[in-house]
Amino acid sequence: MAVSMSQPREPRGFPTYVDSVQTPVFDVHTSETFHPHNVCDGGPQAVETLDASPANSCSSSPPSTPSFFQGADRRGSYSCVKEDDCGTAQSFVVSKLSALHLASVKETPQSPKATGQPDMQAPTICCSCGGVQGWQYTHSVGKRRSKSYVDLRLLGAQQDWEWAKRPRLDKTITARIEGPLVHEPGESPLERLPTEILEHIISQLVLDLPPNGYTPRNTDLLSCLQTSRTLKTHTTIVLNRYITIPHSTIFSKFLGHLERSPSLGAVVRRIDLSHFTSVGLGRTKQMNSEIQNLTAKTLLKCLELTPQIQEFLVQENLDDDIDEAVLRKLLCDLPNLRALDFCASSSARFTQAFAAVVSPVNGALPTALALKRISLHECATLPAESLETLLPRLPLLTHLDLGRTRVTDSALASIPKDARLTHLNLSKCTQISGQGVVNFLTTHPAVKDTLVYLNLFCDTTRYRLLQQTNVEALLPKLPGSLRSLSLSGAKIAAAHIPLLLRLTKHLEELSLGFTDLTMSDINALFVPAPPPHHTSGVSSEELDWTPHTLHYLDLTGIPSVTQPALFSGSCVLLGTATAPLEVIELGDKIISSLQKLKNTNKRLGWVVKDLGRRGWYVREPTQDPSLRDNGKRWWKMGAMWWGMRKLPVAWGEIGGLYGHYMFKK
């Protein structure tokens, strides 16, 4: 879906007029086939049911706003971690109930109606009742209501009500627009827009992520498919450009549609299986394999029908379906493929297939792949030999996530010098050495001047990557382009504060977890040192001081950082002087103690946020919306909040299993 940096707008439905085109159109996002004359009655009196059951083929979801980069209704798919743009940083939505479960919930003694509490799910609406001159209250559960406002306009005219407060138009302008505007087919101003602009407009109606994984999500585009041939053509292209598959039934219908209309396969640019799950459908993994909706065979057929695909995103729930034939198709037969993500795929079948395809003896493997972004995050079972074969074949590489893999120093050194890496994740890699990493980061042309995101996090209970000498050699050589740096687990002490201080003038994220710093050392990163007690005036450091740019600071596992230390008068982190710092990541014990101090947190203007194994102390946002920072940065590729531990390789909203590995684990 196209990237839009505009402010959220209320979507406007297109008129549901039907042209002479009678071809049924399959919408992969709703998993339904639309026949122009088999939908609910269109026009001004079109109705929609409020029953959200998937079985209701004529039901229509409430209009939804653009979901990508915009802050309207951000509803998550089942079993996913999704960012919530409620205003406070580190806010997430974790879906735990399936749509089928929610749809099956009946009125129980504990329901709001039985307990006398307000029913927030079933609002009471006010409507005009036939020929009655007035209003009556109607409970909306299971009822049908008008989609248009024609009845309200008529009622307003009868009651002598004014419909809207609008400035009256000049008479000359009114005369010019009076009467119906009639255009020849295909000649309306909207249809005559350039193709790029028209498709960008239509893409604002696309809901990239499913509301809950099962119910239709792009019913707003139904009217676009039925308005004219021009709009139908461009809407079909937009709908099929970026495909998100939440479960196997959707995949089966999408594949069947491609087989019936092979020309649409050339439109597909992304196949996103990061939200794929069978949970909530009442099926086990064995049952899914027996149903044969999504298997290695059907996945290969899908790739054969989409020759122009550029991004393929998959995760551990499907690693058994990534066999040698699928990998051979991805790496050897799709020259336009630019992004590949195998997040946490580690099954024996996937590992064997990867080793067989990414091998020096495979003559079909190109010597120079067109891949720019690749993630093997937590593919812990891939052999080092495969990585040493793959990395030298990536001359266009910009994003590389090798977190918790068996990558070696020699594999890193083999990356082509023509590559220009901006994002690199080497967290929890135990087969690389500190000296090898420092040599690579400070001398290799692919990384030494271009890095924006660098993650060197290590688990100190198993392995310490950077010793004190490695830190001293690395910090002075890091480029000014860097915006996110994780050194958690490195041997960092007070002597390294001057080196870190230089980096805080352009970094926005800094992770210093499990280091040997004191609270005074941490304070020195945010405020200048005061003059000695025996002198007066302003110190030279204060005169030359440049404010920091940090928004996020990770202090997990530092012994000197405790709840009393944070609240002491000697700590400056929670004061206004440390702005724009807004997120401090802390360990479990501190987060637990802070959660009990709600009144103190409110007085200080901070709030506790936690997700899975991670917890953050977050500054409350300012009341002025114009001064708030929504956290969106180009280098996050669609993510909003701070401290992501997995690299995204495609622009889009963060959710599904990828959200789990980015912010929860």
N, C-alpha and C positions, 0 to 999 in steps of 0.2 A: 504494500500500500504506500502511496506517496507520502512523503514527510511534509507535515504542515506545522509551521510555527505560529500560526494565527491563534487568536483567542478562541475559546470554545463558543460555538454558536448553537442556537436552538435549531434543530433540523426542520426543514419544511418539506412536507410530503408533496410529491408530484401528482398532478391530476391523473385519475385512473381511467383515462380514455383509452380505448382499444382500437388499434389500427387494423389494417387488413392482414397483418402478419399473423398466421395461425400456428407457427412452429412452436412446440413446447420447449421451454428453456429450463435446464436443470441448474439449480443454484447449489453449489457444493457447500455453501455456508449454512443453508437451511435444510439440506438433504431432501429437498422436495422438488418435484417437477411441476412447473407452473404452466397450466393451459389457460390462455387468455380468457376463455369463456367459462372456465370451471372454477373461478375464484368467487369470493363473496361479491355481492352486487357492488359495482363501482359507482362513481359519481358522487353527487352531494349527499346522498342518503346512505352511503356505504356504512356498514356497521362492523364492529369488531367485538369478539367475546373476550371477557376478562379471565376466562379459564385458560391457564397456561399449559394445559396438557398437550404433549407432543402429538397425541392422536387426533387432535383437532386440526384438520387440514385447512380449515377456513379461518383459523384464529390468527390474530395479528398481534405481535408484541408492541408495547408502547414505543413511540419513536425514540430512537437512540442517537446520541451525538457521536461524532467521530471519536474513536477510541485511541488512535495513535497520537502521542504527544499532546493529548488534550485531556481536560480535567472534568469531564462530565461523568456519566454513569460508568464506573469502572467495575464491572461485575466479573468475578473470577470463574474459571472453569473448575470442575471437580478436582479435588485433591491437588491444589496448587497454591503456591505462594505468589502473591501479586501485590505490587505497590499500590498504595492508596494515597491519592493526592488531596488529602483532607486539609493540608496546610502545615501540619507538624511533620518534621522530618522523621524518617524511619518508621512510618506508619504502613502497615501491611494488612492485606486481607488474606486469610487462610480459609479456603473452602474445605468443609469437612463432611457435608451432606450432599448426596446425589440429588439431581433434579427429580428423578423418579420417586425418591423418598419424600421429597417436599411436596410433589404433586399428589401423593397418596395420603397425606396427612388429613385426617377428618376432624370434625369438631369434637373435642373431648371435654370432660369436666374441667381440665386445666386450661382450656382455651380462653382467650380474652372475653368472649361473649358470656361464658359460664361464670367467670370470676368477677364480672362487672367492670373489667378494665377496658380501656379504649382498644378497639380493634384496628391496629395500624395497617394490617394487610388488606382490609376490606373497607375503604373509605366510603362514607355516605356522600352521595352526589345529589345535586339539585337539578331538576330538569323540567322542561315543559311537558305537560301531560295532555296530548291530544288537543281537543277543542276547549279544554278548561283554561280560563283566563287567569292563570296564576302558576304557582310552582308547587311541586310536591317532592318530599325527600324520598330517595330511592336507594336502598342498599345495593351495592354494585356486584356482590358475589353472584356469579352465574348469570348475570344479566347482560343485556346488550345495550350499548349506548352509541349515540351518533358520533361519527368521526369528524363531522363538519360543524360549522357554526351557522349554517343557513337557518335552522329553526330559531336560534337565539336572535338572529337579525330580524326575522319576521316578528318574533314576539316583542322585540324592542321597538319595532315600528308601531305595533298595536298599542303598546303601553306608553308611547311617546318617550322612549328612553333614548339616550345618546349612546351609540355603540362604543365609541372611543374618542378620547380627547385628542383631536388632531387640528393643527392649524389649517384654516380654509385655504384652498388653492386659489391662485389668481384666475380670474374669469377666462383670460386668454389661454391659459394652460388647460383649464377645464374643458374648453371648447375643443382643444386639440386632441384630447384623449377620450372624449365621449364616444360611445358606440363600441361595438365589438371590434377587436383587432383580428383580422383574418389573414392568415399567411398560407401560401401554397405549401404542400408537404415538403419538409426538409428545408424550408426557407425561413423559419422563425429565427429571431436573433440568437436564441440559445443553441439551436442546431447549427448555425453558421459560425459558431466560435471555432477557433483552431483546435485541432484534435487534442493537443497536449493540455490546453486549458479546460476543455470540456471533460476530459477524463479525470483531471485533477479535481474538478467540482464534484463529479460523481463519486470519486474516491472518498470524499468527506462523509458520505453516508455509510461507508463500509464499516462494520463492526468486526475488527480483526480477530478478537478473541470471543469464544462462545460465552453467552451469559452464564451458563452453568454446565456446559459440555454437551447438552442434549437438545434443548429447545431451539427453535429457529432464531437466528440473530440478524439476518439481513432482509427482513420483510419490508423495510423502508424502501428497498430498491425494486420491489415488485411493480410499483407504478411506473418506474423508469423503463422497465422491460416492456410495458404495454402502451407507452405513450406514442412512440413513432419508431420507424425503422432505424433512424440515426441514433436515437437514445438507446434503443435495444442493442445495437451493435457495440457501442462504447461501454454500456453497462456490462454486457457479457464479457468484454475484455477485462474490465476492472475486477469483476467477480472471480475470474479465473487466473488472474496474474499471480496472486499470492494465496496459496492454498494452505489452510490450517486444518489438520485432521485430528479431531479429539477422540474418536473411537472407530472401531473397525467397520461399523455399518456405514458411516460417512465415506470411508475409503472405498468400500465396495461400490457404492452408488457413483462416486466420482470416477472410478475406473470404468464402470459400465458406460458412463456418459462419454468418456474419452473414446471408448471403442465404437460408440455409435457416431460420434462427431470427431474424427481424428484431427481435423484442422484446428480444433481448440487446443490441442496439445502444444502447438507452437507458441501459444500465448503464455503458458505457464512459466513463471520465472522462479518461484519458490515453492517447495513442498516442506511444510513445517509439521513434524511429528513430535514436537517437544511437549505437547499437551496430551499425547495419546495415553489412554488408560481404558481398562475394561471394568474398573471399579464402578459400582452403581448399576451395571447392566445385569448383575446376578450371574456373572460368568467367572470361571477360573481360567488360568493361563492354558490349561489343557483343553478346556472347552473352546477357547478361541482358536487353538490350532486345529481342532476338529471342524469348526465352522468354515475355515478356509477363506475368510474374508481378507485378512492381511497376512500373507505368508511371504516367504522369499520369492516364490514363483510369481505371485500377483504384484509384489513390489517391483520386481524386475520388469514385468510387463508395463507397469506404470511409467518407469523410467524410459522404456523404449518408446512410449507414446508422447513423451515430453522432451524432445531433443534439445530445446533451447533453455533448459533449466539452468539457473545460475546459483541457487542456494538450496542445500539439502540439509535439514536439521532433524536429528534423531537422538534417542537417548536409551538408557539401559532397559526400559520395558520392551524394546524391540531388538535387542542385540542378537537374540537367537534367529531372527529373520534376516540378518545381514550376513548372507553367505558369500562364497567366493564369486559367484556370478554377479551378484549385486555390486560388490566392491570393484570387480573388473569393469562393470559398466560405468560406475562413478568415476574411476580414476583413469580409465583407458579410452572410453568411448564418448565422453561428454566434454568436448573442448571448450564449451562456454561456462563450465562450472567454476564459480569464483569463491564460494564459501561452503565449508563442510564441517559439521559438528557431530561427533559421536559420544557425547557426554556420558561418562560412567559406563560405557559398554565394555564388559569384561568377561563375557561368557566364553566357554571353551570353543564354541563354534565360531564366534566372531574373531577370537584371537588366532585360530588356525587359518581362517580365511584371509585375515589381514597379513599374516606372515607369508601366505602363499602368493598373494597378489603383489605386495610391496616387497619384492625380492629381486636381487640382482640378476637372477636367472630368468625372470619374466621379461621376455623381449618385447611384449606389447606395452609395457609401462613406459610412458614418454620420459625422455630425459629432462624435459622442462615442462612441468605442469602449469596450467593457467591459474591455479588456486592462489587467492590473495589472503584469505582468512581461514584458518583451520583450528579446531578445538578438539583435543584428545583428553579433555579434563577428566581426571580420575580413571583413565583407561590403563589401570595399573598392571594388567597382564600382558600388554603388548611387549614383544621382545625388543631389546635395545638394537638388535641388528636391523629390524624394520624401520626404526626411527633414523638410523644412520643411512638407510637407503632412501627414505622419503625426503628428509630435509635438504639434501643437496639439489633436489629437483624442483625447488620452489623459488625461482628468481624474482617473482612478483610479490613475495610474502610481505604483509603488513601487520597481521594479527596472528599470534601464535600462543596457544594455551596448552602447556604441557604439564599442568599441575598434577602431581602425584603419578608420574609416569617413570619409566626406566631410562630416561634420556641421559646421555653421557656428555662429558666435556668434548669428546671428538665429534659427536653428533652436532652440538651447537657450533663448533668451529667450522663444520662443513656447510653451513648455510651460505648460499651464494652472496658474494659481495655486492651484487646489484640489488639485492633486496633492501627495503627500507622499512624496518620494523618500527611501529609506533606503539604496539601493545604486546607485552611479553609477560607470561605467567609461568614461573618456575617454582611455585610453592610445593613444599613437601616432596621434592625430588631428591632422593637419597643417593643416587648414583653419580651425582656431580660433586665437584670439590669447590671449596671457597676460592682457591687460587684460579681454578679454571674459569669460574663464573666472572671473577674480576677481570681477568685477561680478555674474556669475550666481550664484556660490557664496555671496557675502556679502549679497546683497540680495533674491534671488528667494525668495518665500515657500515654494516647493515644496521647497527644499533647505537653507535657511540654518539651520534648527533641528532637522532630523530625520536627517541623514546618519549612517550607521553604517559604510559601506564607501565609500571614495573612491580611485580609481586615476587618477593624473595622470602615469603613466610616459611618458617620451618618449625617442626615440632621438637622442642628442646628435650622432651623425654626420650626421643629416639636419636636425634641427630642435630648438631649445630652447624649450619652451613658457613656462616661468616664469623671468623675469629676477629680479634681486635685489630690485627695487622691488615686483614682483608678490608675491614671497615675504613681504616685510615687511607687505604689505597683507592677505595671506590668512591667515597663521598665527594672528594674534590673534582672528580672527573665526570660526574653525572651532568647531563645537559640541561640547559635552561628551559627546554621544551617540556620537561617532566611536570605532570600535574598530579599523579598518584604514585606513591612510593610506600611499599610495605617492607620493613626491615624487622618485623617481629621475629624474635628468636636469635637475632644477631648479638654479638658480644659488644654492646654499646655502653659506654660509661660517660662520666662527666667530661672527660677530655675531648669527647666528640661533639659537644654542644656547639662550639664555634663553627664546625663544619656543617652541622644540621641547620644552624641559624641562617646560613646563606640560602639553603634550599627552601626554607619557609617563606621566602619572599616571592616564590612562584608556585609552590605546591599548594594543592587544595585538599589532598588527603595524605596523611602521614601515620603509619603504623609503627609503634615502638614497643609492642608487647613483649613481655618476658625479658626485659633488659634490666640493667643495673643502675637506673637513674633514680635520683631523689626528687622530691617535690620542688626543691630549689632549682635543680637542673631543668625541670620541665617549665617552671615559671620563666626562666631565662629565654625561652623560645618566644615569649609573648610580650614581655615588657623589658625595657632596658634596665641595667643594673643601676641602683641609686649611687650617688657620690659617697665617698668614705665619710664616716661620722665626724672626722676632725676637719672636714672642709664644708664649705657652703656653696650654694649656687647649683648649677646644672652640670652634670658630668658630660664629658666628650661623647660618651656612648649615647646619651640621651639626645644630644644635638644631631648626631649622625644617624639616628634611629629611623629605619624604614619599616612601616607596619607589615605584619605578616598577612598571608592570603589563605590560611588554613580554615577549612570548614569542618574537617573531620580529624579526630585524633584518637588512635587506639592505644590505650594504656593497660590492656588486659595482662594480668599476671605479673605486674610490677609490685614487689613487696611493699614499697614505700607509699603506694597509692591505696589509701583506705578511706572509708567513709568519714571518720573524724578528720583525716588530713585534708579532704576536699572541702570540709566546712570550716576549717581553721582560718584565722585571719591572715596567715602567711601564704595561702593559696589564692592565686589570681584567676584560676580557670573559669570560675563561675561568675565573675564580674563582667560588667559591660566593656571593660577595657580590652577584653580578648576577642571581641567581635571582629570578623564574621564567624568565629568558631561557634558551631551550633550542635555538634554531635561529638560526644566522648564515649568511646566503647570501653566497657569495664567488665571485670570478671563476675562470675555467678554470685559470690558471697557479697560483694559490694552492691550489686543490683538488688539482691534479696533484701538487704538492709535499707536501701533507699526506697524500695517499694512501701515500706512501713511508715515512711516519713512524708505523708501526703501534704500535710499543712506546711512543713518546711519547704518542700519542693515548690509548692504554689507561691510561697512568699519569695523564694529566690528566682522564680520564673523559669523553672526547669521541670521536666516530666520524664518519667521512666518508660522506656519502650523495650520490649523483649520479644524474641522470636527464636524458638528452638533452643539451641545452645548459646545464643548470642544475646547480649543486652546492651542498651545504650542509654546514656543520660543526655536528654535533648533539650535545647533551649526553646522555650515557647516562642512562636513567631510573633512578629510585631503586629499591632492592630491595623496598621496601614497596609492595605493590599499592594500598593504600588512599591513598597519597600521590601516585600517578601521575596525570598529566593526559593524558587521551586526545585532547585537542585539539578535541573536539566543542563547537560553539557554535551557538546558534540562528541567528545571522546567516550561517553558512556553508551552511545548508540541506542538510545531509547530509554535507558534506566534513569530514574530520578534520584534515588536516595544514595547514601554514601556507604563506602566500605564493601563494594562487591568483590567476591573472591573467585568468580568465574567470568571469563571474558565472553561477551556476546560477539557473535560473528555476523549478525544480520540486524539491520535496523528494525525495531519493533517494540511493542510493549513487553515488559518482562513479566512472565508468569509461568505456570506449569512447573515441571521439574527443574527447569533452568532457574527459576526464582528460588527454589529450595537450595540449590548449590551456590547461588550468588549470595544470599542473605541469611539463610537459616542454618546451614551446616558449618 
